[in-house]
Structure formats: C-alpha cells, structure tokens
Amino acid sequence: MALSGFSTQDASGFRAAREKAFLRSILGFLIGKHDKLMAWDEVADKLKLRGLISRGLQTVEIDKIVGSVGRYRDFDDAFLPRSNDLSERWRRISRAFYDEVSLPPAQLYRVGEVYFVLDGNHRVSVAKEMGVKFIDAEVMEAITRVPVTESDIDAEKLELLGEYADFLERTRLDKLRPDQNIRFSIGGAYGRLIEHIAMHRYYMGLEQKRDIDEDEAVTDWYDHVYLPIVQSVRDQGVLADFPGRTEADLYLWVIEHQHHLREQNAGAEVSAEAATTDYAEHFKPTPPGPIARAREAVENLVEHLRDEIRD
C-alpha cells in the first residue's frame, strides 16, 4: 500500500538507509570513531578560506562530497539520513530518481579535491544510496593555501590542516618555496617550526652581523636546516621504519636528537646523516605485540563492516 503518495519501494528504501545509518553509528561508537558529516563553516574557519569563484556546471564524483554547508547534522559521513524527519523529502527525491525525472543540479562548494553541499543534500543522499557515481552540480571553489584531499577531511586532520594554514600565513613558505609540503601527523608541531625559524634568524643575524628579514630567515632555514634532514631521511629510507609518520615528523625528532648528540660530544658537529642514522637505530618502533595486533584486527574488521553496511 502506498504511503502518502509514495510507493512501498520508496518507504523501504528510506528505512534501509536509516537502518544503515544506525548500524554505522553503533560500529563507530565501538571503535571510537565518529560518523559526523563535516561542516563547511568549521572547515572554512580552520583553513582561513577567502572568497568563492564560480566554476560553473560540472559533473562531480559523489564520493568526493564529504560535507554540508547547513545540513551536516541531518546526515552521517556516508550521507545516510540520521532522522526520520527527513523521510518525506528523501522519498520524494527517491521517487524522482526511479521515475527518471530531471532534477536541478546540486550546488556545491569545493576546496581542494573535496566538495560540500550548499543545496541538494537529499539528492546526494539518495544518489549515494542508489549507487550513483556522479552528480551534476553548480560548483563554487574556495581558494586555500593548504592542499586538501579526501584523506585530510576528518576532525583530527582538520586541526592539523588549520595549523598548517596558520604556519603558511605566518611564514609565506608556500610563496617562497612553492614545492614545499610540510605535513605532520602530530598536533602542535607547526608552532615548533616557528620557534626553529626564529632561532635560526637570530643566529643568522649574529653570524652575519646584520638584520635578517623574515623571508630570508624562512628560506635559509628551509634550504639549509629542514631539507638536509628530510633528504637524509629519504636517502636512508628511514620513513619506512616509522609507519603512519611523515617526513616532517622525522625532521622534528632527528633535529632534536642531533642537538642531543652535539651536547654528548662537547659541541662537536654532528651531520644530518649521522643524526638520522643514530635516531633510526635507537628509536625504531618494535613490531606490535599480540594484543596490539588483535586490537588492530578488530578495528579493521569493524571498519570493513561499516563499509559493507554503507554498500
């Protein structure tokens, strides 16, 4: 029997989507991973986005739509409906899809490689549930100094992106060295780089007996302090011994270890290569024990189940 003018198929489709949303929330709770859809305002604030540029009508891959401008509380991070209050609108859109009714394009904001829905949240939700891969949308792009990919968009990584944006705004390193890509896996690290640059500027001034402007200090630090350690990490393949970490993480640890080795050797010079080698030998993580491996296996299984529920 039809419900409010909708077919049984529409009703069952919405119920199935709600059940999936509920199961994903339970599984997320079990592993401590939220299912919150990203909010545009939060991203715009963290990344200091300025202005929007119209990119016109485009065909957008739905899996690259990761958030919403105003309806981020209504859907989970897979765009499944989180409330029965959405049923009427959701079913109406579903009926239009089944009847092949031409719907107006969605309106999306883009930052980096990802998109946020300004208008068309229900259309995106229904399309994802029906396995549609692409959607037509009017796109407005926000320009950011920080490269943004799909893997960058979650609450923890957004904090890191925000710190990165602050760092670039403060140092202009992206303008001075456009090929830079200093990415951390740990919070608070960009502030430590600011301190490194300030100290480097101070000692440059002492050695050269002149005032050093900030741009000169930034580029000299990057070229003669940061890059030599990163190059040593690359040459020695050290990053492979520290899974989940980045070259910038290793820079911080190696340079602190380099200072420690100098103190041990009465101020004698210690090269970046020697410090990198010694750090890797002494601090390479040991393989995880059976309990850690079991926990990782359970987390992977739960993640797999979440994906299966979504599909």
C-alpha positions as CSV (number, residue, x, y, z in Angstrom):
1,M,0.0,0.0,0.0
2,A,1.3,3.4,-0.9
3,L,2.3,5.8,1.9
4,S,1.4,9.5,1.4
5,G,1.5,9.1,-2.3
6,F,4.8,7.2,-2.3
7,S,5.4,3.6,-3.3
8,T,6.3,0.8,-0.9
9,Q,9.7,0.8,-2.6
10,D,10.3,4.4,-1.6
11,A,9.4,3.7,2.0
12,S,11.6,0.6,2.3
13,G,14.5,2.4,0.6
14,F,14.4,5.1,3.3
15,R,14.0,2.6,6.1
16,A,17.0,0.7,4.8
17,A,19.1,3.9,4.7
18,R,18.1,4.7,8.3
19,E,19.0,1.2,9.4
20,K,22.4,1.5,7.8
21,A,23.0,4.9,9.5
22,F,22.0,3.4,12.9
23,L,24.3,0.4,12.5
24,R,27.2,2.6,11.3
25,S,26.8,4.8,14.4
26,I,26.9,1.7,16.7
27,L,30.0,0.4,15.0
28,G,31.6,3.8,15.1
29,F,30.9,4.0,18.8
30,L,32.6,0.6,19.4
31,I,35.9,1.7,17.8
32,G,35.7,5.3,19.0
33,K,35.3,6.8,15.5
34,H,32.5,9.3,15.0
35,D,30.3,9.3,11.9
36,K,29.8,13.1,11.8
37,L,29.4,14.8,8.4
38,M,31.9,17.7,8.0
39,A,30.6,21.2,8.4
40,W,31.6,23.8,5.8
41,D,31.9,26.6,8.4
42,E,34.3,24.6,10.5
43,V,36.5,23.9,7.5
44,A,36.3,27.4,6.2
45,D,37.3,28.8,9.6
46,K,40.2,26.3,10.1
47,L,41.7,26.8,6.7
48,K,41.0,30.6,6.5
49,L,39.2,30.3,3.2
50,R,38.7,33.6,1.5
51,G,36.0,34.2,-1.2
52,L,34.4,31.8,-3.8
53,I,35.0,31.6,-7.5
54,S,32.3,30.2,-9.8
55,R,33.4,27.1,-11.8
56,G,30.1,26.6,-13.5
57,L,28.2,23.4,-14.1
58,Q,30.3,20.3,-13.6
59,T,29.9,16.5,-13.2
60,V,31.2,15.7,-9.7
61,E,32.2,12.3,-8.3
62,I,29.8,11.7,-5.4
63,D,32.4,10.1,-3.2
64,K,34.3,13.4,-3.2
65,I,31.4,15.1,-1.5
66,V,32.4,15.0,2.2
67,G,30.3,17.6,4.0
68,S,27.5,20.1,4.0
69,V,27.1,23.8,4.4
70,G,23.9,23.7,6.5
71,R,22.6,20.2,6.9
72,Y,25.6,18.4,8.4
73,R,23.6,17.3,11.5
74,D,21.0,15.6,9.3
75,F,23.2,13.1,7.6
76,D,26.2,10.9,8.7
77,D,29.6,10.9,7.0
78,A,28.2,8.5,4.3
79,F,25.3,10.9,3.7
80,L,22.8,8.4,5.2
81,P,19.8,10.1,6.9
82,R,20.1,10.4,10.7
83,S,16.5,11.3,11.4
84,N,13.0,10.0,10.4
85,D,12.1,13.7,9.9
86,L,13.9,13.6,6.6
87,S,11.7,10.8,5.2
88,E,9.2,12.8,3.2
89,R,11.8,14.8,1.3
90,W,14.1,11.8,0.9
91,R,11.3,9.6,-0.5
92,R,10.2,12.4,-2.9
93,I,13.7,12.6,-4.3
94,S,13.9,8.8,-4.5
95,R,10.7,8.7,-6.4
96,A,12.1,11.3,-8.9
97,F,15.2,9.1,-9.4
98,Y,13.1,6.0,-10.1
99,D,10.8,7.9,-12.5
100,E,13.9,9.4,-14.2
101,V,12.6,12.9,-13.5
102,S,15.2,15.6,-14.4
103,L,16.2,17.3,-11.1
104,P,18.0,20.6,-11.0
105,P,21.8,20.4,-10.4
106,A,23.0,20.4,-6.8
107,Q,25.0,23.4,-5.6
108,L,28.4,22.6,-4.2
109,Y,31.4,24.4,-2.6
110,R,34.8,23.0,-3.5
111,V,38.0,23.2,-1.5
112,G,41.0,21.3,-2.9
113,E,39.8,17.9,-4.0
114,V,36.6,17.7,-1.9
115,Y,33.1,19.2,-2.0
116,F,30.4,20.4,0.4
117,V,26.7,20.6,-0.3
118,L,25.1,24.0,-0.3
119,D,21.8,22.8,-1.9
120,G,20.9,19.2,-2.7
121,N,21.8,17.3,0.4
122,H,18.8,14.9,-0.1
123,R,19.7,14.4,-3.7
124,V,23.3,13.4,-2.7
125,S,22.0,11.1,0.0
126,V,19.6,9.3,-2.4
127,A,22.1,9.1,-5.2
128,K,24.7,7.5,-2.9
129,E,22.2,5.0,-1.6
130,M,21.2,4.1,-5.2
131,G,24.9,3.6,-6.2
132,V,25.0,6.6,-8.5
133,K,28.7,7.6,-9.0
134,F,28.4,11.1,-10.4
135,I,26.1,14.1,-10.0
136,D,25.7,17.3,-11.9
137,A,26.3,20.4,-9.8
138,E,27.0,24.1,-10.0
139,V,30.4,24.5,-8.3
140,M,31.9,27.4,-6.4
141,E,35.5,27.0,-5.4
142,A,37.2,28.4,-2.3
143,I,40.9,29.0,-2.7
144,T,43.2,27.8,0.1
145,R,46.9,27.8,0.7
146,V,46.7,24.3,2.0
147,P,46.3,21.3,-0.3
148,V,43.2,19.4,0.7
149,T,42.5,15.8,-0.3
150,E,39.8,13.3,0.7
151,S,42.1,11.7,3.3
152,D,42.5,15.1,5.0
153,I,38.9,15.6,6.0
154,D,38.2,14.3,9.5
155,A,38.1,16.1,12.8
156,E,41.7,15.3,13.8
157,K,43.3,16.0,10.4
158,L,41.3,19.2,10.1
159,E,43.1,20.5,13.2
160,L,46.4,19.8,11.6
161,L,45.3,21.5,8.3
162,G,44.3,24.5,10.3
163,E,47.7,24.6,12.0
164,Y,49.3,24.2,8.6
165,A,47.3,27.1,7.2
166,D,48.4,29.3,10.1
167,F,52.0,28.3,9.5
168,L,51.9,29.2,5.8
169,E,50.1,32.5,6.6
170,R,52.8,33.3,9.1
171,T,55.9,32.3,7.1
172,R,54.7,32.6,3.5
173,L,56.7,29.5,2.8
174,D,54.3,28.4,0.1
175,K,55.1,31.6,-1.8
176,L,58.8,31.5,-1.1
177,R,59.2,27.7,-1.8
178,P,56.2,26.6,-3.8
179,D,57.2,23.0,-3.9
180,Q,57.2,22.7,-0.1
181,N,54.8,20.2,1.5
182,I,55.4,20.1,5.3
183,R,52.8,17.8,6.7
184,F,52.7,16.5,10.3
185,S,50.8,13.6,11.9
186,I,51.0,15.3,15.4
187,G,49.4,18.5,16.7
188,G,51.4,21.5,17.8
189,A,54.3,20.8,15.5
190,Y,54.0,23.8,13.3
191,G,54.4,26.1,16.3
192,R,57.7,24.4,17.0
193,L,58.8,25.2,13.4
194,I,58.0,28.8,14.0
195,E,60.4,28.7,17.0
196,H,63.1,27.0,14.9
197,I,62.9,29.7,12.3
198,A,63.0,32.4,14.9
199,M,66.1,30.9,16.5
200,H,67.7,30.4,13.0
201,R,67.0,34.1,12.2
202,Y,68.7,35.1,15.5
203,Y,71.8,33.2,14.9
204,M,72.0,34.3,11.3
205,G,72.0,37.9,12.5
206,L,74.8,37.1,15.0
207,E,77.0,35.4,12.4
208,Q,76.4,37.9,9.6
209,K,76.3,41.0,11.9
210,R,73.2,42.4,10.3
211,D,69.4,42.4,10.5
212,I,67.9,39.4,8.7
213,D,64.4,39.9,7.3
214,E,61.8,37.2,7.9
215,D,61.6,35.9,4.3
216,E,65.3,35.4,4.2
217,A,65.3,33.6,7.5
218,V,62.4,31.3,6.4
219,T,64.1,30.3,3.1
220,D,67.5,29.8,4.7
221,W,66.0,27.6,7.4
222,Y,64.1,25.6,4.8
223,D,67.1,25.2,2.4
224,H,69.8,24.6,5.0
225,V,68.2,23.1,8.0
226,Y,64.9,21.4,7.1
227,L,65.7,20.0,3.7
228,P,69.1,18.4,4.6
229,I,67.4,16.3,7.3
230,V,64.5,15.4,5.1
231,Q,66.9,14.4,2.3
232,S,68.8,12.2,4.7
233,V,65.5,10.6,5.8
234,R,64.7,9.9,2.2
235,D,68.2,8.6,1.3
236,Q,68.3,6.2,4.2
237,G,64.7,5.0,3.8
238,V,64.0,5.8,7.4
239,L,60.4,6.7,7.0
240,A,59.5,3.0,6.3
241,D,60.5,2.2,9.8
242,F,58.0,4.7,11.3
243,P,54.6,3.7,9.8
244,G,52.0,6.4,10.0
245,R,54.5,9.2,10.4
246,T,55.7,11.8,7.9
247,E,59.0,13.4,6.8
248,A,58.2,16.5,8.9
249,D,57.7,14.3,12.0
250,L,61.1,12.8,11.4
251,Y,62.6,16.2,10.9
252,L,61.5,17.3,14.4
253,W,62.7,14.1,16.1
254,V,66.0,14.0,14.2
255,I,66.9,17.6,14.8
256,E,66.3,17.3,18.5
257,H,68.4,14.1,18.5
258,Q,71.1,16.0,16.6
259,H,71.2,18.6,19.4
260,H,71.4,15.9,22.0
261,L,74.3,14.2,20.2
262,R,76.2,17.5,19.9
263,E,75.8,18.0,23.7
264,Q,77.1,14.5,24.3
265,N,80.1,15.2,22.1
266,A,81.0,18.5,23.7
267,G,79.6,20.6,21.0
268,A,81.2,18.7,18.1
269,E,79.4,19.0,14.8
270,V,77.0,16.1,14.0
271,S,75.8,15.8,10.4
272,A,72.2,15.4,9.4
273,E,73.1,11.9,8.0
274,A,74.7,10.8,11.3
275,A,71.9,12.1,13.4
276,T,69.3,10.4,11.2
277,T,71.1,7.1,11.3
278,D,71.6,7.2,15.0
279,Y,68.0,8.2,15.7
280,A,66.6,5.3,13.5
281,E,68.9,2.8,15.2
282,H,67.8,3.8,18.7
283,F,64.2,4.7,18.3
284,K,62.8,2.5,15.5
285,P,59.4,1.1,16.8
286,T,59.3,-2.5,17.8
287,P,56.8,-4.8,16.0
288,P,53.4,-4.7,17.7
289,G,52.7,-7.5,20.2
290,P,49.8,-10.0,20.0
291,I,47.4,-7.8,21.9
292,A,48.1,-4.8,19.7
293,R,47.8,-6.9,16.6
294,A,44.5,-8.4,17.8
295,R,43.1,-4.9,18.5
296,E,44.2,-3.7,15.1
297,A,42.5,-6.8,13.5
298,V,39.2,-6.0,15.4
299,E,39.3,-2.3,14.3
300,N,39.9,-3.3,10.7
301,L,37.0,-5.8,10.9
302,V,34.7,-3.1,12.3
303,E,35.8,-0.7,9.6
304,H,35.1,-3.3,7.0
305,L,31.7,-3.9,8.4
306,R,30.9,-0.2,8.3
307,D,31.9,-0.1,4.6
308,E,29.8,-3.2,3.9
309,I,26.8,-1.6,5.6
310,R,27.2,1.5,3.5
311,D,27.5,-0.5,0.3
